[in-house]
Amino acid sequence: MGPRYIETYNHNHQIAVMVEFECVDDFSFRTEEFASLAKDIAMQIAACNPGETANGQEVLSLLNQSFVKNESLSVRNRIEEVESALGVRILVKRYARYSAET
């Protein structure tokens, strides 16, 4: 198990997201490429609400979604772009989405 990183995002004080990532080293977490990816993934969860699915498959559901900033990519493809740029494997371990909307 490698170092963990948690990204948070708050949308208009109505939706909050926490995403946990794992990587082989903490240096990767300090790059501009990773910071942009982490924010994009948190915003993806806020916007598209991949939800909770049975058997812990929520991360798989997220990875298979179309990426909101470029619908020709999946979320998985976006992560793979950053992995290629940094030369490391990046895992989305889990996430939580909270909504104050009724």
Summary of the structure (lengths in Angstrom):
residues: 102
radius of gyration: 13.2
end to end distance: 38.3
largest distance: 42.6
contacts: 289
relative contact order: 0.24
helix: 41%
strand: 33%
